[in-house]
Amino acid sequence: MMRLFICPECGWMRTVSRRASVECFKCNGVMMQPVKLEYTQYVKMSEQERMDYADSWMYIHRKKSK
């Protein structure tokens, strides 16, 4: 099963199949968080929709942490 993760620092999304924990390569080892978006929905999204999803995720989760 494919899983999606997002970096809480930069918003980069990564797809993995076997890993339970994932590090962001762009932020040098920051642990990425799993997202509730299914892989089948993700592949149907345009690049702009993916960026909008990441921006929304970042906005919601940064607000909660403050």
CHARMM-style PDB file with segment names, atoms N, HN, CA, C and O in Angstrom:
ATOM      1  N   MET     1       0.832  -1.170   0.000  1.00  0.00      PROA
ATOM      2  CA  MET     1       0.000   0.000   0.000  1.00  0.00      PROA
ATOM      3  C   MET     1       0.888   1.249   0.000  1.00  0.00      PROA
ATOM      4  O   MET     1       1.859   1.338   0.752  1.00  0.00      PROA
ATOM      5  N   MET     2       0.544   2.182  -0.836  1.00  0.00      PROA
ATOM      6  HN  MET     2      -0.244   2.110  -1.447  1.00  0.00      PROA
ATOM      7  CA  MET     2       1.294   3.431  -0.941  1.00  0.00      PROA
ATOM      8  C   MET     2       0.798   4.409   0.122  1.00  0.00      PROA
ATOM      9  O   MET     2      -0.401   4.512   0.384  1.00  0.00      PROA
ATOM     10  N   ARG     3       1.744   5.123   0.726  1.00  0.00      PROA
ATOM     11  HN  ARG     3       2.717   5.039   0.513  1.00  0.00      PROA
ATOM     12  CA  ARG     3       1.422   6.107   1.757  1.00  0.00      PROA
ATOM     13  C   ARG     3       2.017   7.452   1.382  1.00  0.00      PROA
ATOM     14  O   ARG     3       3.051   7.531   0.719  1.00  0.00      PROA
ATOM     15  N   LEU     4       1.353   8.495   1.813  1.00  0.00      PROA
ATOM     16  HN  LEU     4       0.512   8.431   2.352  1.00  0.00      PROA
ATOM     17  CA  LEU     4       1.822   9.852   1.556  1.00  0.00      PROA
ATOM     18  C   LEU     4       2.252  10.501   2.858  1.00  0.00      PROA
ATOM     19  O   LEU     4       1.597  10.359   3.891  1.00  0.00      PROA
ATOM     20  N   PHE     5       3.362  11.212   2.789  1.00  0.00      PROA
ATOM     21  HN  PHE     5       3.894  11.327   1.950  1.00  0.00      PROA
ATOM     22  CA  PHE     5       3.886  11.947   3.934  1.00  0.00      PROA
ATOM     23  C   PHE     5       4.160  13.374   3.501  1.00  0.00      PROA
ATOM     24  O   PHE     5       4.422  13.637   2.328  1.00  0.00      PROA
ATOM     25  N   ILE     6       4.097  14.304   4.465  1.00  0.00      PROA
ATOM     26  HN  ILE     6       3.885  14.090   5.419  1.00  0.00      PROA
ATOM     27  CA  ILE     6       4.388  15.711   4.191  1.00  0.00      PROA
ATOM     28  C   ILE     6       5.376  16.224   5.230  1.00  0.00      PROA
ATOM     29  O   ILE     6       5.322  15.849   6.402  1.00  0.00      PROA
ATOM     30  N   CYS     7       6.264  17.072   4.785  1.00  0.00      PROA
ATOM     31  HN  CYS     7       6.308  17.376   3.833  1.00  0.00      PROA
ATOM     32  CA  CYS     7       7.240  17.678   5.695  1.00  0.00      PROA
ATOM     33  C   CYS     7       6.582  18.854   6.415  1.00  0.00      PROA
ATOM     34  O   CYS     7       6.054  19.752   5.758  1.00  0.00      PROA
ATOM     35  N   PRO     8       6.601  18.869   7.742  1.00  0.00      PROA
ATOM     36  CA  PRO     8       5.982  19.981   8.470  1.00  0.00      PROA
ATOM     37  C   PRO     8       6.758  21.294   8.359  1.00  0.00      PROA
ATOM     38  O   PRO     8       6.241  22.351   8.720  1.00  0.00      PROA
ATOM     39  N   GLU     9       7.989  21.231   7.864  1.00  0.00      PROA
ATOM     40  HN  GLU     9       8.409  20.372   7.571  1.00  0.00      PROA
ATOM     41  CA  GLU     9       8.808  22.438   7.719  1.00  0.00      PROA
ATOM     42  C   GLU     9       8.643  23.103   6.358  1.00  0.00      PROA
ATOM     43  O   GLU     9       8.467  24.319   6.280  1.00  0.00      PROA
ATOM     44  N   CYS    10       8.700  22.308   5.272  1.00  0.00      PROA
ATOM     45  HN  CYS    10       8.843  21.320   5.335  1.00  0.00      PROA
ATOM     46  CA  CYS    10       8.691  22.892   3.926  1.00  0.00      PROA
ATOM     47  C   CYS    10       7.455  22.540   3.097  1.00  0.00      PROA
ATOM     48  O   CYS    10       7.211  23.174   2.070  1.00  0.00      PROA
ATOM     49  N   GLY    11       6.667  21.541   3.519  1.00  0.00      PROA
ATOM     50  HN  GLY    11       6.865  21.026   4.353  1.00  0.00      PROA
ATOM     51  CA  GLY    11       5.462  21.170   2.786  1.00  0.00      PROA
ATOM     52  C   GLY    11       5.684  20.196   1.645  1.00  0.00      PROA
ATOM     53  O   GLY    11       4.747  19.898   0.903  1.00  0.00      PROA
ATOM     54  N   TRP    12       6.901  19.692   1.486  1.00  0.00      PROA
ATOM     55  HN  TRP    12       7.662  19.934   2.089  1.00  0.00      PROA
ATOM     56  CA  TRP    12       7.192  18.736   0.416  1.00  0.00      PROA
ATOM     57  C   TRP    12       6.492  17.418   0.720  1.00  0.00      PROA
ATOM     58  O   TRP    12       6.534  16.931   1.850  1.00  0.00      PROA
ATOM     59  N   MET    13       5.843  16.837  -0.300  1.00  0.00      PROA
ATOM     60  HN  MET    13       5.808  17.232  -1.218  1.00  0.00      PROA
ATOM     61  CA  MET    13       5.134  15.575  -0.128  1.00  0.00      PROA
ATOM     62  C   MET    13       5.929  14.444  -0.755  1.00  0.00      PROA
ATOM     63  O   MET    13       6.555  14.611  -1.802  1.00  0.00      PROA
ATOM     64  N   ARG    14       5.894  13.297  -0.105  1.00  0.00      PROA
ATOM     65  HN  ARG    14       5.385  13.161   0.745  1.00  0.00      PROA
ATOM     66  CA  ARG    14       6.653  12.130  -0.554  1.00  0.00      PROA
ATOM     67  C   ARG    14       5.770  10.895  -0.487  1.00  0.00      PROA
ATOM     68  O   ARG    14       4.983  10.731   0.445  1.00  0.00      PROA
ATOM     69  N   THR    15       5.907  10.024  -1.485  1.00  0.00      PROA
ATOM     70  HN  THR    15       6.546  10.157  -2.242  1.00  0.00      PROA
ATOM     71  CA  THR    15       5.176   8.768  -1.547  1.00  0.00      PROA
ATOM     72  C   THR    15       6.125   7.628  -1.220  1.00  0.00      PROA
ATOM     73  O   THR    15       7.219   7.543  -1.780  1.00  0.00      PROA
ATOM     74  N   VAL    16       5.707   6.750  -0.313  1.00  0.00      PROA
ATOM     75  HN  VAL    16       4.819   6.819   0.141  1.00  0.00      PROA
ATOM     76  CA  VAL    16       6.508   5.585   0.054  1.00  0.00      PROA
ATOM     77  C   VAL    16       5.604   4.358   0.086  1.00  0.00      PROA
ATOM     78  O   VAL    16       4.382   4.478   0.179  1.00  0.00      PROA
ATOM     79  N   SER    17       6.214   3.182   0.009  1.00  0.00      PROA
ATOM     80  HN  SER    17       7.206   3.085  -0.067  1.00  0.00      PROA
ATOM     81  CA  SER    17       5.405   1.966   0.042  1.00  0.00      PROA
ATOM     82  C   SER    17       5.651   1.112   1.273  1.00  0.00      PROA
ATOM     83  O   SER    17       4.730   0.438   1.736  1.00  0.00      PROA
ATOM     84  N   ARG    18       6.837   1.114   1.811  1.00  0.00      PROA
ATOM     85  HN  ARG    18       7.586   1.661   1.435  1.00  0.00      PROA
ATOM     86  CA  ARG    18       7.151   0.190   2.898  1.00  0.00      PROA
ATOM     87  C   ARG    18       7.548   0.856   4.206  1.00  0.00      PROA
ATOM     88  O   ARG    18       7.512   0.216   5.257  1.00  0.00      PROA
ATOM     89  N   ARG    19       7.912   2.084   4.163  1.00  0.00      PROA
ATOM     90  HN  ARG    19       7.941   2.604   3.309  1.00  0.00      PROA
ATOM     91  CA  ARG    19       8.435   2.747   5.365  1.00  0.00      PROA
ATOM     92  C   ARG    19       7.317   3.243   6.276  1.00  0.00      PROA
ATOM     93  O   ARG    19       6.269   3.699   5.818  1.00  0.00      PROA
ATOM     94  N   ALA    20       7.572   3.141   7.572  1.00  0.00      PROA
ATOM     95  HN  ALA    20       8.423   2.770   7.944  1.00  0.00      PROA
ATOM     96  CA  ALA    20       6.624   3.668   8.559  1.00  0.00      PROA
ATOM     97  C   ALA    20       7.029   5.066   9.002  1.00  0.00      PROA
ATOM     98  O   ALA    20       6.186   5.854   9.431  1.00  0.00      PROA
ATOM     99  N   SER    21       8.317   5.375   8.899  1.00  0.00      PROA
ATOM    100  HN  SER    21       9.002   4.735   8.551  1.00  0.00      PROA
ATOM    101  CA  SER    21       8.795   6.722   9.217  1.00  0.00      PROA
ATOM    102  C   SER    21       9.657   7.205   8.059  1.00  0.00      PROA
ATOM    103  O   SER    21      10.430   6.443   7.476  1.00  0.00      PROA
ATOM    104  N   VAL    22       9.510   8.476   7.741  1.00  0.00      PROA
ATOM    105  HN  VAL    22       8.883   9.095   8.215  1.00  0.00      PROA
ATOM    106  CA  VAL    22      10.150   9.038   6.556  1.00  0.00      PROA
ATOM    107  C   VAL    22      10.804  10.367   6.918  1.00  0.00      PROA
ATOM    108  O   VAL    22      10.234  11.169   7.659  1.00  0.00      PROA
ATOM    109  N   GLU    23      12.003  10.592   6.390  1.00  0.00      PROA
ATOM    110  HN  GLU    23      12.465   9.941   5.788  1.00  0.00      PROA
ATOM    111  CA  GLU    23      12.720  11.850   6.587  1.00  0.00      PROA
ATOM    112  C   GLU    23      12.620  12.703   5.328  1.00  0.00      PROA
ATOM    113  O   GLU    23      12.567  12.185   4.213  1.00  0.00      PROA
ATOM    114  N   CYS    24      12.596  14.016   5.525  1.00  0.00      PROA
ATOM    115  HN  CYS    24      12.640  14.436   6.432  1.00  0.00      PROA
ATOM    116  CA  CYS    24      12.578  14.950   4.402  1.00  0.00      PROA
ATOM    117  C   CYS    24      14.006  15.154   3.907  1.00  0.00      PROA
ATOM    118  O   CYS    24      14.884  15.545   4.674  1.00  0.00      PROA
ATOM    119  N   PHE    25      14.233  14.888   2.628  1.00  0.00      PROA
ATOM    120  HN  PHE    25      13.519  14.570   2.004  1.00  0.00      PROA
ATOM    121  CA  PHE    25      15.556  15.083   2.042  1.00  0.00      PROA
ATOM    122  C   PHE    25      15.873  16.565   1.856  1.00  0.00      PROA
ATOM    123  O   PHE    25      17.039  16.958   1.867  1.00  0.00      PROA
ATOM    124  N   LYS    26      14.842  17.385   1.687  1.00  0.00      PROA
ATOM    125  HN  LYS    26      13.894  17.066   1.679  1.00  0.00      PROA
ATOM    126  CA  LYS    26      15.054  18.813   1.459  1.00  0.00      PROA
ATOM    127  C   LYS    26      15.414  19.558   2.738  1.00  0.00      PROA
ATOM    128  O   LYS    26      16.105  20.576   2.692  1.00  0.00      PROA
ATOM    129  N   CYS    27      14.947  19.057   3.880  1.00  0.00      PROA
ATOM    130  HN  CYS    27      14.386  18.230   3.918  1.00  0.00      PROA
ATOM    131  CA  CYS    27      15.194  19.727   5.171  1.00  0.00      PROA
ATOM    132  C   CYS    27      16.218  18.982   6.018  1.00  0.00      PROA
ATOM    133  O   CYS    27      16.304  19.209   7.225  1.00  0.00      PROA
ATOM    134  N   ASN    28      16.981  18.111   5.410  1.00  0.00      PROA
ATOM    135  HN  ASN    28      16.911  17.927   4.430  1.00  0.00      PROA
ATOM    136  CA  ASN    28      18.066  17.398   6.099  1.00  0.00      PROA
ATOM    137  C   ASN    28      17.632  16.643   7.349  1.00  0.00      PROA
ATOM    138  O   ASN    28      18.105  16.926   8.450  1.00  0.00      PROA
ATOM    139  N   GLY    29      16.741  15.692   7.179  1.00  0.00      PROA
ATOM    140  HN  GLY    29      16.356  15.462   6.285  1.00  0.00      PROA
ATOM    141  CA  GLY    29      16.414  14.778   8.263  1.00  0.00      PROA
ATOM    142  C   GLY    29      15.202  15.104   9.102  1.00  0.00      PROA
ATOM    143  O   GLY    29      14.958  14.416  10.093  1.00  0.00      PROA
ATOM    144  N   VAL    30      14.430  16.119   8.756  1.00  0.00      PROA
ATOM    145  HN  VAL    30      14.628  16.677   7.951  1.00  0.00      PROA
ATOM    146  CA  VAL    30      13.199  16.411   9.494  1.00  0.00      PROA
ATOM    147  C   VAL    30      12.221  15.263   9.254  1.00  0.00      PROA
ATOM    148  O   VAL    30      12.013  14.847   8.114  1.00  0.00      PROA
ATOM    149  N   MET    31      11.623  14.751  10.332  1.00  0.00      PROA
ATOM    150  HN  MET    31      11.792  15.089  11.258  1.00  0.00      PROA
ATOM    151  CA  MET    31      10.680  13.643  10.200  1.00  0.00      PROA
ATOM    152  C   MET    31       9.376  14.142   9.578  1.00  0.00      PROA
ATOM    153  O   MET    31       8.800  15.134  10.024  1.00  0.00      PROA
ATOM    154  N   MET    32       8.925  13.441   8.549  1.00  0.00      PROA
ATOM    155  HN  MET    32       9.393  12.635   8.186  1.00  0.00      PROA
ATOM    156  CA  MET    32       7.709  13.809   7.842  1.00  0.00      PROA
ATOM    157  C   MET    32       6.495  13.209   8.547  1.00  0.00      PROA
ATOM    158  O   MET    32       6.609  12.216   9.267  1.00  0.00      PROA
ATOM    159  N   GLN    33       5.335  13.821   8.331  1.00  0.00      PROA
ATOM    160  HN  GLN    33       5.242  14.627   7.747  1.00  0.00      PROA
ATOM    161  CA  GLN    33       4.089  13.395   8.962  1.00  0.00      PROA
ATOM    162  C   GLN    33       3.188  12.721   7.926  1.00  0.00      PROA
ATOM    163  O   GLN    33       3.131  13.173   6.783  1.00  0.00      PROA
ATOM    164  N   PRO    34       2.478  11.644   8.304  1.00  0.00      PROA
ATOM    165  CA  PRO    34       1.539  11.027   7.360  1.00  0.00      PROA
ATOM    166  C   PRO    34       0.342  11.949   7.126  1.00  0.00      PROA
ATOM    167  O   PRO    34      -0.073  12.678   8.027  1.00  0.00      PROA
ATOM    168  N   VAL    35      -0.203  11.912   5.921  1.00  0.00      PROA
ATOM    169  HN  VAL    35       0.134  11.320   5.189  1.00  0.00      PROA
ATOM    170  CA  VAL    35      -1.394  12.705   5.603  1.00  0.00      PROA
ATOM    171  C   VAL    35      -2.587  11.776   5.439  1.00  0.00      PROA
ATOM    172  O   VAL    35      -2.421  10.579   5.204  1.00  0.00      PROA
ATOM    173  N   LYS    36      -3.783  12.322   5.561  1.00  0.00      PROA
ATOM    174  HN  LYS    36      -3.918  13.294   5.752  1.00  0.00      PROA
ATOM    175  CA  LYS    36      -5.005  11.520   5.475  1.00  0.00      PROA
ATOM    176  C   LYS    36      -5.516  11.379   4.045  1.00  0.00      PROA
ATOM    177  O   LYS    36      -6.607  10.855   3.827  1.00  0.00      PROA
ATOM    178  N   LEU    37      -4.755  11.832   3.095  1.00  0.00      PROA
ATOM    179  HN  LEU    37      -3.868  12.258   3.272  1.00  0.00      PROA
ATOM    180  CA  LEU    37      -5.115  11.751   1.684  1.00  0.00      PROA
ATOM    181  C   LEU    37      -4.724  10.381   1.141  1.00  0.00      PROA
ATOM    182  O   LEU    37      -3.596   9.929   1.342  1.00  0.00      PROA
ATOM    183  N   GLU    38      -5.653   9.722   0.456  1.00  0.00      PROA
ATOM    184  HN  GLU    38      -6.569  10.089   0.293  1.00  0.00      PROA
ATOM    185  CA  GLU    38      -5.350   8.415  -0.129  1.00  0.00      PROA
ATOM    186  C   GLU    38      -4.528   8.592  -1.403  1.00  0.00      PROA
ATOM    187  O   GLU    38      -4.637   9.601  -2.099  1.00  0.00      PROA
ATOM    188  N   TYR    39      -3.710   7.593  -1.688  1.00  0.00      PROA
ATOM    189  HN  TYR    39      -3.622   6.773  -1.122  1.00  0.00      PROA
ATOM    190  CA  TYR    39      -2.830   7.650  -2.856  1.00  0.00      PROA
ATOM    191  C   TYR    39      -3.626   7.786  -4.152  1.00  0.00      PROA
ATOM    192  O   TYR    39      -3.215   8.517  -5.053  1.00  0.00      PROA
ATOM    193  N   THR    40      -4.764   7.089  -4.256  1.00  0.00      PROA
ATOM    194  HN  THR    40      -5.098   6.496  -3.524  1.00  0.00      PROA
ATOM    195  CA  THR    40      -5.572   7.157  -5.480  1.00  0.00      PROA
ATOM    196  C   THR    40      -6.097   8.569  -5.724  1.00  0.00      PROA
ATOM    197  O   THR    40      -6.194   9.005  -6.871  1.00  0.00      PROA
ATOM    198  N   GLN    41      -6.433   9.279  -4.659  1.00  0.00      PROA
ATOM    199  HN  GLN    41      -6.354   8.925  -3.728  1.00  0.00      PROA
ATOM    200  CA  GLN    41      -6.871  10.667  -4.802  1.00  0.00      PROA
ATOM    201  C   GLN    41      -5.697  11.558  -5.202  1.00  0.00      PROA
ATOM    202  O   GLN    41      -5.843  12.461  -6.026  1.00  0.00      PROA
ATOM    203  N   TYR    42      -4.537  11.294  -4.612  1.00  0.00      PROA
ATOM    204  HN  TYR    42      -4.419  10.561  -3.943  1.00  0.00      PROA
ATOM    205  CA  TYR    42      -3.339  12.096  -4.871  1.00  0.00      PROA
ATOM    206  C   TYR    42      -2.931  12.033  -6.341  1.00  0.00      PROA
ATOM    207  O   TYR    42      -2.599  13.061  -6.932  1.00  0.00      PROA
ATOM    208  N   VAL    43      -2.950  10.845  -6.934  1.00  0.00      PROA
ATOM    209  HN  VAL    43      -3.219  10.011  -6.454  1.00  0.00      PROA
ATOM    210  CA  VAL    43      -2.504  10.724  -8.326  1.00  0.00      PROA
ATOM    211  C   VAL    43      -3.485  11.363  -9.301  1.00  0.00      PROA
ATOM    212  O   VAL    43      -3.104  11.696 -10.424  1.00  0.00      PROA
ATOM    213  N   LYS    44      -4.732  11.540  -8.898  1.00  0.00      PROA
ATOM    214  HN  LYS    44      -5.041  11.270  -7.986  1.00  0.00      PROA
ATOM    215  CA  LYS    44      -5.719  12.189  -9.761  1.00  0.00      PROA
ATOM    216  C   LYS    44      -5.639  13.715  -9.693  1.00  0.00      PROA
ATOM    217  O   LYS    44      -6.232  14.410 -10.519  1.00  0.00      PROA
ATOM    218  N   MET    45      -4.909  14.230  -8.712  1.00  0.00      PROA
ATOM    219  HN  MET    45      -4.428  13.666  -8.041  1.00  0.00      PROA
ATOM    220  CA  MET    45      -4.800  15.678  -8.529  1.00  0.00      PROA
ATOM    221  C   MET    45      -3.806  16.287  -9.522  1.00  0.00      PROA
ATOM    222  O   MET    45      -2.826  15.652  -9.910  1.00  0.00      PROA
ATOM    223  N   SER    46      -4.082  17.526  -9.920  1.00  0.00      PROA
ATOM    224  HN  SER    46      -4.878  18.042  -9.604  1.00  0.00      PROA
ATOM    225  CA  SER    46      -3.121  18.260 -10.747  1.00  0.00      PROA
ATOM    226  C   SER    46      -1.999  18.771  -9.844  1.00  0.00      PROA
ATOM    227  O   SER    46      -2.103  18.710  -8.618  1.00  0.00      PROA
ATOM    228  N   GLU    47      -0.946  19.266 -10.447  1.00  0.00      PROA
ATOM    229  HN  GLU    47      -0.862  19.316 -11.442  1.00  0.00      PROA
ATOM    230  CA  GLU    47       0.174  19.804  -9.667  1.00  0.00      PROA
ATOM    231  C   GLU    47      -0.287  20.978  -8.800  1.00  0.00      PROA
ATOM    232  O   GLU    47       0.145  21.116  -7.656  1.00  0.00      PROA
ATOM    233  N   GLN    48      -1.158  21.815  -9.346  1.00  0.00      PROA
ATOM    234  HN  GLN    48      -1.508  21.703 -10.276  1.00  0.00      PROA
ATOM    235  CA  GLN    48      -1.675  22.955  -8.582  1.00  0.00      PROA
ATOM    236  C   GLN    48      -2.516  22.482  -7.395  1.00  0.00      PROA
ATOM    237  O   GLN    48      -2.414  23.044  -6.305  1.00  0.00      PROA
ATOM    238  N   GLU    49      -3.340  21.460  -7.596  1.00  0.00      PROA
ATOM    239  HN  GLU    49      -3.423  21.003  -8.482  1.00  0.00      PROA
ATOM    240  CA  GLU    49      -4.149  20.922  -6.495  1.00  0.00      PROA
ATOM    241  C   GLU    49      -3.266  20.323  -5.403  1.00  0.00      PROA
ATOM    242  O   GLU    49      -3.577  20.439  -4.218  1.00  0.00      PROA
ATOM    243  N   ARG    50      -2.182  19.692  -5.793  1.00  0.00      PROA
ATOM    244  HN  ARG    50      -1.929  19.598  -6.756  1.00  0.00      PROA
ATOM    245  CA  ARG    50      -1.239  19.140  -4.809  1.00  0.00      PROA
ATOM    246  C   ARG    50      -0.579  20.252  -4.001  1.00  0.00      PROA
ATOM    247  O   ARG    50      -0.426  20.131  -2.785  1.00  0.00      PROA
ATOM    248  N   MET    51      -0.188  21.328  -4.669  1.00  0.00      PROA
ATOM    249  HN  MET    51      -0.312  21.427  -5.656  1.00  0.00      PROA
ATOM    250  CA  MET    51       0.417  22.462  -3.961  1.00  0.00      PROA
ATOM    251  C   MET    51      -0.593  23.114  -3.020  1.00  0.00      PROA
ATOM    252  O   MET    51      -0.250  23.504  -1.904  1.00  0.00      PROA
ATOM    253  N   ASP    52      -1.843  23.229  -3.480  1.00  0.00      PROA
ATOM    254  HN  ASP    52      -2.121  22.912  -4.387  1.00  0.00      PROA
ATOM    255  CA  ASP    52      -2.892  23.801  -2.632  1.00  0.00      PROA
ATOM    256  C   ASP    52      -3.141  22.924  -1.409  1.00  0.00      PROA
ATOM    257  O   ASP    52      -3.345  23.437  -0.308  1.00  0.00      PROA
ATOM    258  N   TYR    53      -3.126  21.607  -1.595  1.00  0.00      PROA
ATOM    259  HN  TYR    53      -2.961  21.190  -2.489  1.00  0.00      PROA
ATOM    260  CA  TYR    53      -3.317  20.687  -0.470  1.00  0.00      PROA
ATOM    261  C   TYR    53      -2.189  20.857   0.546  1.00  0.00      PROA
ATOM    262  O   TYR    53      -2.443  20.937   1.748  1.00  0.00      PROA
ATOM    263  N   ALA    54      -0.960  20.913   0.072  1.00  0.00      PROA
ATOM    264  HN  ALA    54      -0.754  20.849  -0.904  1.00  0.00      PROA
ATOM    265  CA  ALA    54       0.190  21.079   0.966  1.00  0.00      PROA
ATOM    266  C   ALA    54       0.118  22.416   1.703  1.00  0.00      PROA
ATOM    267  O   ALA    54       0.400  22.478   2.900  1.00  0.00      PROA
ATOM    268  N   ASP    55      -0.256  23.482   1.000  1.00  0.00      PROA
ATOM    269  HN  ASP    55      -0.485  23.432   0.028  1.00  0.00      PROA
ATOM    270  CA  ASP    55      -0.391  24.795   1.643  1.00  0.00      PROA
ATOM    271  C   ASP    55      -1.469  24.771   2.719  1.00  0.00      PROA
ATOM    272  O   ASP    55      -1.283  25.329   3.801  1.00  0.00      PROA
ATOM    273  N   SER    56      -2.597  24.125   2.426  1.00  0.00      PROA
ATOM    274  HN  SER    56      -2.748  23.672   1.548  1.00  0.00      PROA
ATOM    275  CA  SER    56      -3.685  24.016   3.403  1.00  0.00      PROA
ATOM    276  C   SER    56      -3.250  23.209   4.613  1.00  0.00      PROA
ATOM    277  O   SER    56      -3.547  23.575   5.750  1.00  0.00      PROA
ATOM    278  N   TRP    57      -2.548  22.115   4.372  1.00  0.00      PROA
ATOM    279  HN  TRP    57      -2.306  21.817   3.448  1.00  0.00      PROA
ATOM    280  CA  TRP    57      -2.068  21.265   5.474  1.00  0.00      PROA
ATOM    281  C   TRP    57      -1.121  22.057   6.368  1.00  0.00      PROA
ATOM    282  O   TRP    57      -1.208  21.990   7.594  1.00  0.00      PROA
ATOM    283  N   MET    58      -0.220  22.804   5.744  1.00  0.00      PROA
ATOM    284  HN  MET    58      -0.150  22.858   4.748  1.00  0.00      PROA
ATOM    285  CA  MET    58       0.741  23.606   6.503  1.00  0.00      PROA
ATOM    286  C   MET    58       0.015  24.670   7.337  1.00  0.00      PROA
ATOM    287  O   MET    58       0.368  24.893   8.495  1.00  0.00      PROA
ATOM    288  N   TYR    59      -0.981  25.316   6.764  1.00  0.00      PROA
ATOM    289  HN  TYR    59      -1.267  25.135   5.823  1.00  0.00      PROA
ATOM    290  CA  TYR    59      -1.726  26.351   7.474  1.00  0.00      PROA
ATOM    291  C   TYR    59      -2.448  25.762   8.687  1.00  0.00      PROA
ATOM    292  O   TYR    59      -2.366  26.317   9.783  1.00  0.00      PROA
ATOM    293  N   ILE    60      -3.139  24.669   8.508  1.00  0.00      PROA
ATOM    294  HN  ILE    60      -3.205  24.218   7.618  1.00  0.00      PROA
ATOM    295  CA  ILE    60      -3.900  24.042   9.592  1.00  0.00      PROA
ATOM    296  C   ILE    60      -2.983  23.554  10.705  1.00  0.00      PROA
ATOM    297  O   ILE    60      -3.267  23.792  11.879  1.00  0.00      PROA
ATOM    298  N   HSD    61      -1.906  22.887  10.368  1.00  0.00      PROA
ATOM    299  HN  HSD    61      -1.676  22.694   9.415  1.00  0.00      PROA
ATOM    300  CA  HSD    61      -1.054  22.283  11.387  1.00  0.00      PROA
ATOM    301  C   HSD    61      -0.137  23.282  12.083  1.00  0.00      PROA
ATOM    302  O   HSD    61       0.237  23.059  13.235  1.00  0.00      PROA
ATOM    303  N   ARG    62       0.225  24.343  11.442  1.00  0.00      PROA
ATOM    304  HN  ARG    62      -0.079  24.524  10.507  1.00  0.00      PROA
ATOM    305  CA  ARG    62       1.014  25.383  12.126  1.00  0.00      PROA
ATOM    306  C   ARG    62       0.143  26.150  13.100  1.00  0.00      PROA
ATOM    307  O   ARG    62       0.611  26.581  14.154  1.00  0.00      PROA
ATOM    308  N   LYS    63      -1.118  26.321  12.753  1.00  0.00      PROA
ATOM    309  HN  LYS    63      -1.499  25.971  11.897  1.00  0.00      PROA
ATOM    310  CA  LYS    63      -2.046  27.025  13.623  1.00  0.00      PROA
ATOM    311  C   LYS    63      -2.278  26.238  14.916  1.00  0.00      PROA
ATOM    312  O   LYS    63      -2.378  26.825  15.993  1.00  0.00      PROA
ATOM    313  N   LYS    64      -2.363  24.915  14.809  1.00  0.00      PROA
ATOM    314  HN  LYS    64      -2.282  24.438  13.934  1.00  0.00      PROA
ATOM    315  CA  LYS    64      -2.579  24.064  15.975  1.00  0.00      PROA
ATOM    316  C   LYS    64      -1.378  24.064  16.905  1.00  0.00      PROA
ATOM    317  O   LYS    64      -1.545  23.985  18.122  1.00  0.00      PROA
ATOM    318  N   SER    65      -0.169  24.153  16.357  1.00  0.00      PROA
ATOM    319  HN  SER    65      -0.034  24.218  15.369  1.00  0.00      PROA
ATOM    320  CA  SER    65       1.033  24.052  17.179  1.00  0.00      PROA
ATOM    321  C   SER    65       1.323  25.325  17.971  1.00  0.00      PROA
ATOM    322  O   SER    65       2.135  25.296  18.895  1.00  0.00      PROA
ATOM    323  N   LYS    66       0.675  26.442  17.627  1.00  0.00      PROA
ATOM    324  HN  LYS    66       0.016  26.465  16.876  1.00  0.00      PROA
ATOM    325  CA  LYS    66       0.933  27.712  18.329  1.00  0.00      PROA
ATOM    326  C   LYS    66       0.052  27.877  19.534  1.00  0.00      PROA
ATOM    327  OT1 LYS    66       0.143  28.887  20.231  1.00  0.00      PROA
TER     328      LYS     66
END
